[in-house]
Amino acid sequence: MLDGPINGQAFVAWVEQFLAPELRAGGIVVMDNLSVHKVAGVSAAIEGAGAALRYLPPCSPAARISTRLSRCLPS
């Protein structure tokens, strides 16, 4: 457990130790554009497990639930 913000080194360790062992060949991991998601080692660990890594577009209103909900709610 970390107390405070995560850094790239800690995130890579988490991906290697916890996420990658749970992945299946052909799986897809989707991440946002947080800088720690793009440090060296993240994609290698995921792809080494046989999964693909995809990033959300920098501005993805369709992925934001608040945007979708606001369309359904009265003004």
Jmol script that loads the backbone (N, CA, C; Angstrom):
load data "model"
ATOM      1  N   MET A   1       0.841  -1.166   0.000  1.00  0.00           N
ATOM      2  CA  MET A   1       0.000   0.000   0.000  1.00  0.00           C
ATOM      3  C   MET A   1       0.889   1.233   0.000  1.00  0.00           C
ATOM      4  N   LEU A   2       0.481   2.199  -0.791  1.00  0.00           N
ATOM      5  CA  LEU A   2       1.216   3.461  -0.861  1.00  0.00           C
ATOM      6  C   LEU A   2       0.452   4.536  -0.113  1.00  0.00           C
ATOM      7  N   ASP A   3       1.196   5.374   0.564  1.00  0.00           N
ATOM      8  CA  ASP A   3       0.588   6.509   1.247  1.00  0.00           C
ATOM      9  C   ASP A   3       0.982   7.763   0.487  1.00  0.00           C
ATOM     10  N   GLY A   4       0.109   8.248  -0.355  1.00  0.00           N
ATOM     11  CA  GLY A   4       0.409   9.425  -1.160  1.00  0.00           C
ATOM     12  C   GLY A   4       0.273   9.118  -2.632  1.00  0.00           C
ATOM     13  N   PRO A   5       0.651  10.079  -3.460  1.00  0.00           N
ATOM     14  CA  PRO A   5       0.522   9.893  -4.906  1.00  0.00           C
ATOM     15  C   PRO A   5       1.439   8.781  -5.415  1.00  0.00           C
ATOM     16  N   ILE A   6       1.021   8.149  -6.492  1.00  0.00           N
ATOM     17  CA  ILE A   6       1.833   7.093  -7.094  1.00  0.00           C
ATOM     18  C   ILE A   6       2.790   7.711  -8.111  1.00  0.00           C
ATOM     19  N   ASN A   7       3.970   7.134  -8.209  1.00  0.00           N
ATOM     20  CA  ASN A   7       4.922   7.592  -9.224  1.00  0.00           C
ATOM     21  C   ASN A   7       5.083   6.486 -10.265  1.00  0.00           C
ATOM     22  N   GLY A   8       5.817   6.790 -11.318  1.00  0.00           N
ATOM     23  CA  GLY A   8       5.987   5.837 -12.405  1.00  0.00           C
ATOM     24  C   GLY A   8       6.597   4.521 -11.979  1.00  0.00           C
ATOM     25  N   GLN A   9       7.602   4.575 -11.137  1.00  0.00           N
ATOM     26  CA  GLN A   9       8.283   3.360 -10.686  1.00  0.00           C
ATOM     27  C   GLN A   9       7.317   2.459  -9.910  1.00  0.00           C
ATOM     28  N   ALA A  10       6.524   3.040  -9.032  1.00  0.00           N
ATOM     29  CA  ALA A  10       5.563   2.254  -8.257  1.00  0.00           C
ATOM     30  C   ALA A  10       4.465   1.685  -9.157  1.00  0.00           C
ATOM     31  N   PHE A  11       4.039   2.453 -10.155  1.00  0.00           N
ATOM     32  CA  PHE A  11       2.989   1.970 -11.048  1.00  0.00           C
ATOM     33  C   PHE A  11       3.485   0.801 -11.892  1.00  0.00           C
ATOM     34  N   VAL A  12       4.704   0.898 -12.408  1.00  0.00           N
ATOM     35  CA  VAL A  12       5.269  -0.214 -13.182  1.00  0.00           C
ATOM     36  C   VAL A  12       5.351  -1.460 -12.310  1.00  0.00           C
ATOM     37  N   ALA A  13       5.790  -1.307 -11.072  1.00  0.00           N
ATOM     38  CA  ALA A  13       5.875  -2.451 -10.161  1.00  0.00           C
ATOM     39  C   ALA A  13       4.498  -3.076  -9.954  1.00  0.00           C
ATOM     40  N   TRP A  14       3.464  -2.242  -9.788  1.00  0.00           N
ATOM     41  CA  TRP A  14       2.106  -2.756  -9.615  1.00  0.00           C
ATOM     42  C   TRP A  14       1.646  -3.501 -10.859  1.00  0.00           C
ATOM     43  N   VAL A  15       1.909  -2.938 -12.039  1.00  0.00           N
ATOM     44  CA  VAL A  15       1.515  -3.590 -13.292  1.00  0.00           C
ATOM     45  C   VAL A  15       2.207  -4.943 -13.411  1.00  0.00           C
ATOM     46  N   GLU A  16       3.499  -4.980 -13.143  1.00  0.00           N
ATOM     47  CA  GLU A  16       4.264  -6.229 -13.276  1.00  0.00           C
ATOM     48  C   GLU A  16       3.840  -7.279 -12.257  1.00  0.00           C
ATOM     49  N   GLN A  17       3.609  -6.863 -11.016  1.00  0.00           N
ATOM     50  CA  GLN A  17       3.345  -7.818  -9.937  1.00  0.00           C
ATOM     51  C   GLN A  17       1.880  -8.219  -9.798  1.00  0.00           C
ATOM     52  N   PHE A  18       0.963  -7.310 -10.139  1.00  0.00           N
ATOM     53  CA  PHE A  18      -0.444  -7.582  -9.879  1.00  0.00           C
ATOM     54  C   PHE A  18      -1.321  -7.624 -11.128  1.00  0.00           C
ATOM     55  N   LEU A  19      -1.157  -6.661 -12.016  1.00  0.00           N
ATOM     56  CA  LEU A  19      -2.033  -6.618 -13.192  1.00  0.00           C
ATOM     57  C   LEU A  19      -1.647  -7.670 -14.229  1.00  0.00           C
ATOM     58  N   ALA A  20      -0.399  -7.666 -14.660  1.00  0.00           N
ATOM     59  CA  ALA A  20       0.038  -8.564 -15.735  1.00  0.00           C
ATOM     60  C   ALA A  20      -0.253 -10.039 -15.448  1.00  0.00           C
ATOM     61  N   PRO A  21      -0.024 -10.535 -14.230  1.00  0.00           N
ATOM     62  CA  PRO A  21      -0.323 -11.949 -13.984  1.00  0.00           C
ATOM     63  C   PRO A  21      -1.808 -12.309 -14.128  1.00  0.00           C
ATOM     64  N   GLU A  22      -2.685 -11.325 -14.043  1.00  0.00           N
ATOM     65  CA  GLU A  22      -4.124 -11.574 -14.158  1.00  0.00           C
ATOM     66  C   GLU A  22      -4.642 -11.451 -15.587  1.00  0.00           C
ATOM     67  N   LEU A  23      -3.817 -10.940 -16.484  1.00  0.00           N
ATOM     68  CA  LEU A  23      -4.251 -10.720 -17.862  1.00  0.00           C
ATOM     69  C   LEU A  23      -4.262 -12.020 -18.653  1.00  0.00           C
ATOM     70  N   ARG A  24      -5.120 -12.049 -19.649  1.00  0.00           N
ATOM     71  CA  ARG A  24      -5.200 -13.200 -20.548  1.00  0.00           C
ATOM     72  C   ARG A  24      -4.791 -12.767 -21.943  1.00  0.00           C
ATOM     73  N   ALA A  25      -4.270 -13.705 -22.706  1.00  0.00           N
ATOM     74  CA  ALA A  25      -3.908 -13.414 -24.094  1.00  0.00           C
ATOM     75  C   ALA A  25      -5.134 -12.902 -24.831  1.00  0.00           C
ATOM     76  N   GLY A  26      -4.952 -11.820 -25.569  1.00  0.00           N
ATOM     77  CA  GLY A  26      -6.044 -11.223 -26.312  1.00  0.00           C
ATOM     78  C   GLY A  26      -6.837 -10.194 -25.528  1.00  0.00           C
ATOM     79  N   GLY A  27      -6.521 -10.030 -24.247  1.00  0.00           N
ATOM     80  CA  GLY A  27      -7.214  -9.040 -23.427  1.00  0.00           C
ATOM     81  C   GLY A  27      -6.801  -7.624 -23.813  1.00  0.00           C
ATOM     82  N   ILE A  28      -7.573  -6.667 -23.366  1.00  0.00           N
ATOM     83  CA  ILE A  28      -7.284  -5.264 -23.653  1.00  0.00           C
ATOM     84  C   ILE A  28      -7.313  -4.488 -22.346  1.00  0.00           C
ATOM     85  N   VAL A  29      -6.284  -3.694 -22.118  1.00  0.00           N
ATOM     86  CA  VAL A  29      -6.211  -2.805 -20.959  1.00  0.00           C
ATOM     87  C   VAL A  29      -6.383  -1.386 -21.482  1.00  0.00           C
ATOM     88  N   VAL A  30      -7.342  -0.659 -20.928  1.00  0.00           N
ATOM     89  CA  VAL A  30      -7.604   0.718 -21.343  1.00  0.00           C
ATOM     90  C   VAL A  30      -7.205   1.644 -20.202  1.00  0.00           C
ATOM     91  N   MET A  31      -6.384   2.631 -20.528  1.00  0.00           N
ATOM     92  CA  MET A  31      -5.925   3.597 -19.528  1.00  0.00           C
ATOM     93  C   MET A  31      -6.161   5.008 -20.022  1.00  0.00           C
ATOM     94  N   ASP A  32      -6.261   5.923 -19.070  1.00  0.00           N
ATOM     95  CA  ASP A  32      -6.329   7.329 -19.448  1.00  0.00           C
ATOM     96  C   ASP A  32      -4.901   7.833 -19.663  1.00  0.00           C
ATOM     97  N   ASN A  33      -4.747   9.114 -19.818  1.00  0.00           N
ATOM     98  CA  ASN A  33      -3.450   9.674 -20.184  1.00  0.00           C
ATOM     99  C   ASN A  33      -2.645  10.203 -19.008  1.00  0.00           C
ATOM    100  N   LEU A  34      -2.875   9.677 -17.825  1.00  0.00           N
ATOM    101  CA  LEU A  34      -2.072  10.044 -16.667  1.00  0.00           C
ATOM    102  C   LEU A  34      -0.611   9.722 -16.971  1.00  0.00           C
ATOM    103  N   SER A  35       0.283  10.607 -16.614  1.00  0.00           N
ATOM    104  CA  SER A  35       1.690  10.432 -17.002  1.00  0.00           C
ATOM    105  C   SER A  35       2.283   9.119 -16.504  1.00  0.00           C
ATOM    106  N   VAL A  36       1.895   8.638 -15.319  1.00  0.00           N
ATOM    107  CA  VAL A  36       2.469   7.380 -14.828  1.00  0.00           C
ATOM    108  C   VAL A  36       2.023   6.182 -15.650  1.00  0.00           C
ATOM    109  N   HIS A  37       0.927   6.315 -16.387  1.00  0.00           N
ATOM    110  CA  HIS A  37       0.471   5.214 -17.234  1.00  0.00           C
ATOM    111  C   HIS A  37       1.345   5.045 -18.474  1.00  0.00           C
ATOM    112  N   LYS A  38       2.187   6.035 -18.744  1.00  0.00           N
ATOM    113  CA  LYS A  38       2.987   6.016 -19.970  1.00  0.00           C
ATOM    114  C   LYS A  38       4.482   5.862 -19.725  1.00  0.00           C
ATOM    115  N   VAL A  39       4.888   5.523 -18.513  1.00  0.00           N
ATOM    116  CA  VAL A  39       6.315   5.367 -18.241  1.00  0.00           C
ATOM    117  C   VAL A  39       6.829   4.061 -18.843  1.00  0.00           C
ATOM    118  N   ALA A  40       8.124   4.019 -19.067  1.00  0.00           N
ATOM    119  CA  ALA A  40       8.752   2.829 -19.641  1.00  0.00           C
ATOM    120  C   ALA A  40       8.470   1.615 -18.761  1.00  0.00           C
ATOM    121  N   GLY A  41       8.097   0.531 -19.387  1.00  0.00           N
ATOM    122  CA  GLY A  41       7.858  -0.716 -18.683  1.00  0.00           C
ATOM    123  C   GLY A  41       6.389  -1.091 -18.582  1.00  0.00           C
ATOM    124  N   VAL A  42       5.504  -0.113 -18.631  1.00  0.00           N
ATOM    125  CA  VAL A  42       4.075  -0.404 -18.505  1.00  0.00           C
ATOM    126  C   VAL A  42       3.591  -1.203 -19.711  1.00  0.00           C
ATOM    127  N   SER A  43       3.815  -0.676 -20.909  1.00  0.00           N
ATOM    128  CA  SER A  43       3.328  -1.381 -22.101  1.00  0.00           C
ATOM    129  C   SER A  43       4.031  -2.721 -22.276  1.00  0.00           C
ATOM    130  N   ALA A  44       5.314  -2.787 -21.953  1.00  0.00           N
ATOM    131  CA  ALA A  44       6.051  -4.049 -22.092  1.00  0.00           C
ATOM    132  C   ALA A  44       5.475  -5.130 -21.180  1.00  0.00           C
ATOM    133  N   ALA A  45       5.118  -4.769 -19.967  1.00  0.00           N
ATOM    134  CA  ALA A  45       4.561  -5.751 -19.033  1.00  0.00           C
ATOM    135  C   ALA A  45       3.196  -6.240 -19.504  1.00  0.00           C
ATOM    136  N   ILE A  46       2.379  -5.322 -19.992  1.00  0.00           N
ATOM    137  CA  ILE A  46       1.039  -5.691 -20.453  1.00  0.00           C
ATOM    138  C   ILE A  46       1.116  -6.520 -21.730  1.00  0.00           C
ATOM    139  N   GLU A  47       1.905  -6.061 -22.687  1.00  0.00           N
ATOM    140  CA  GLU A  47       2.034  -6.790 -23.948  1.00  0.00           C
ATOM    141  C   GLU A  47       2.764  -8.112 -23.754  1.00  0.00           C
ATOM    142  N   GLY A  48       3.677  -8.169 -22.792  1.00  0.00           N
ATOM    143  CA  GLY A  48       4.365  -9.418 -22.482  1.00  0.00           C
ATOM    144  C   GLY A  48       3.423 -10.486 -21.942  1.00  0.00           C
ATOM    145  N   ALA A  49       2.308 -10.047 -21.376  1.00  0.00           N
ATOM    146  CA  ALA A  49       1.297 -10.978 -20.870  1.00  0.00           C
ATOM    147  C   ALA A  49       0.315 -11.385 -21.967  1.00  0.00           C
ATOM    148  N   GLY A  50       0.515 -10.850 -23.178  1.00  0.00           N
ATOM    149  CA  GLY A  50      -0.351 -11.208 -24.295  1.00  0.00           C
ATOM    150  C   GLY A  50      -1.548 -10.292 -24.482  1.00  0.00           C
ATOM    151  N   ALA A  51      -1.615  -9.223 -23.708  1.00  0.00           N
ATOM    152  CA  ALA A  51      -2.732  -8.280 -23.818  1.00  0.00           C
ATOM    153  C   ALA A  51      -2.291  -7.052 -24.608  1.00  0.00           C
ATOM    154  N   ALA A  52      -3.254  -6.258 -24.995  1.00  0.00           N
ATOM    155  CA  ALA A  52      -2.978  -5.014 -25.717  1.00  0.00           C
ATOM    156  C   ALA A  52      -3.268  -3.835 -24.795  1.00  0.00           C
ATOM    157  N   LEU A  53      -2.506  -2.775 -24.959  1.00  0.00           N
ATOM    158  CA  LEU A  53      -2.706  -1.551 -24.186  1.00  0.00           C
ATOM    159  C   LEU A  53      -3.261  -0.480 -25.104  1.00  0.00           C
ATOM    160  N   ARG A  54      -4.352   0.134 -24.695  1.00  0.00           N
ATOM    161  CA  ARG A  54      -4.961   1.226 -25.451  1.00  0.00           C
ATOM    162  C   ARG A  54      -5.158   2.406 -24.510  1.00  0.00           C
ATOM    163  N   TYR A  55      -4.948   3.599 -25.046  1.00  0.00           N
ATOM    164  CA  TYR A  55      -5.159   4.818 -24.267  1.00  0.00           C
ATOM    165  C   TYR A  55      -6.417   5.520 -24.753  1.00  0.00           C
ATOM    166  N   LEU A  56      -7.146   6.099 -23.825  1.00  0.00           N
ATOM    167  CA  LEU A  56      -8.297   6.915 -24.193  1.00  0.00           C
ATOM    168  C   LEU A  56      -7.809   8.151 -24.928  1.00  0.00           C
ATOM    169  N   PRO A  57      -8.615   8.711 -25.814  1.00  0.00           N
ATOM    170  CA  PRO A  57      -8.228   9.972 -26.444  1.00  0.00           C
ATOM    171  C   PRO A  57      -8.069  11.046 -25.367  1.00  0.00           C
ATOM    172  N   PRO A  58      -7.229  12.048 -25.611  1.00  0.00           N
ATOM    173  CA  PRO A  58      -7.022  13.092 -24.596  1.00  0.00           C
ATOM    174  C   PRO A  58      -8.325  13.738 -24.121  1.00  0.00           C
ATOM    175  N   CYS A  59      -9.245  13.943 -25.022  1.00  0.00           N
ATOM    176  CA  CYS A  59     -10.549  14.490 -24.636  1.00  0.00           C
ATOM    177  C   CYS A  59     -11.594  13.504 -25.122  1.00  0.00           C
ATOM    178  N   SER A  60     -12.195  12.798 -24.198  1.00  0.00           N
ATOM    179  CA  SER A  60     -13.129  11.748 -24.573  1.00  0.00           C
ATOM    180  C   SER A  60     -14.466  11.950 -23.866  1.00  0.00           C
ATOM    181  N   PRO A  61     -15.296  12.879 -24.351  1.00  0.00           N
ATOM    182  CA  PRO A  61     -16.583  13.120 -23.692  1.00  0.00           C
ATOM    183  C   PRO A  61     -17.455  11.873 -23.611  1.00  0.00           C
ATOM    184  N   ALA A  62     -17.360  10.996 -24.594  1.00  0.00           N
ATOM    185  CA  ALA A  62     -18.179   9.783 -24.582  1.00  0.00           C
ATOM    186  C   ALA A  62     -17.795   8.865 -23.434  1.00  0.00           C
ATOM    187  N   ALA A  63     -16.561   8.959 -22.975  1.00  0.00           N
ATOM    188  CA  ALA A  63     -16.099   8.097 -21.892  1.00  0.00           C
ATOM    189  C   ALA A  63     -16.424   8.679 -20.521  1.00  0.00           C
ATOM    190  N   ARG A  64     -16.821   9.936 -20.471  1.00  0.00           N
ATOM    191  CA  ARG A  64     -17.112  10.578 -19.193  1.00  0.00           C
ATOM    192  C   ARG A  64     -18.586  10.419 -18.866  1.00  0.00           C
ATOM    193  N   ILE A  65     -18.861   9.717 -17.796  1.00  0.00           N
ATOM    194  CA  ILE A  65     -20.253   9.455 -17.426  1.00  0.00           C
ATOM    195  C   ILE A  65     -20.999  10.746 -17.120  1.00  0.00           C
ATOM    196  N   SER A  66     -20.320  11.739 -16.549  1.00  0.00           N
ATOM    197  CA  SER A  66     -21.008  12.992 -16.225  1.00  0.00           C
ATOM    198  C   SER A  66     -21.533  13.670 -17.489  1.00  0.00           C
ATOM    199  N   THR A  67     -20.798  13.555 -18.586  1.00  0.00           N
ATOM    200  CA  THR A  67     -21.246  14.143 -19.848  1.00  0.00           C
ATOM    201  C   THR A  67     -22.477  13.412 -20.363  1.00  0.00           C
ATOM    202  N   ARG A  68     -22.463  12.101 -20.290  1.00  0.00           N
ATOM    203  CA  ARG A  68     -23.612  11.325 -20.769  1.00  0.00           C
ATOM    204  C   ARG A  68     -24.841  11.570 -19.905  1.00  0.00           C
ATOM    205  N   LEU A  69     -24.654  11.642 -18.597  1.00  0.00           N
ATOM    206  CA  LEU A  69     -25.790  11.866 -17.707  1.00  0.00           C
ATOM    207  C   LEU A  69     -26.398  13.245 -17.896  1.00  0.00           C
ATOM    208  N   SER A  70     -25.560  14.249 -18.120  1.00  0.00           N
ATOM    209  CA  SER A  70     -26.080  15.609 -18.259  1.00  0.00           C
ATOM    210  C   SER A  70     -26.989  15.738 -19.482  1.00  0.00           C
ATOM    211  N   ARG A  71     -26.789  14.900 -20.465  1.00  0.00           N
ATOM    212  CA  ARG A  71     -27.654  14.920 -21.651  1.00  0.00           C
ATOM    213  C   ARG A  71     -29.048  14.390 -21.331  1.00  0.00           C
ATOM    214  N   CYS A  72     -29.137  13.550 -20.317  1.00  0.00           N
ATOM    215  CA  CYS A  72     -30.408  12.914 -19.972  1.00  0.00           C
ATOM    216  C   CYS A  72     -31.186  13.684 -18.916  1.00  0.00           C
ATOM    217  N   LEU A  73     -30.522  14.558 -18.193  1.00  0.00           N
ATOM    218  CA  LEU A  73     -31.171  15.277 -17.101  1.00  0.00           C
ATOM    219  C   LEU A  73     -31.731  16.608 -17.582  1.00  0.00           C
ATOM    220  N   PRO A  74     -32.871  17.018 -17.017  1.00  0.00           N
ATOM    221  CA  PRO A  74     -33.412  18.325 -17.404  1.00  0.00           C
ATOM    222  C   PRO A  74     -32.504  19.454 -16.936  1.00  0.00           C
ATOM    223  N   SER A  75     -32.515  20.542 -17.664  1.00  0.00           N
ATOM    224  CA  SER A  75     -31.664  21.687 -17.328  1.00  0.00           C
ATOM    225  C   SER A  75     -32.151  22.399 -16.095  1.00  0.00           C
TER     226      SER A  75
END
end "model"
wireframe off; spacefill off
backbone 0.3
color backbone group
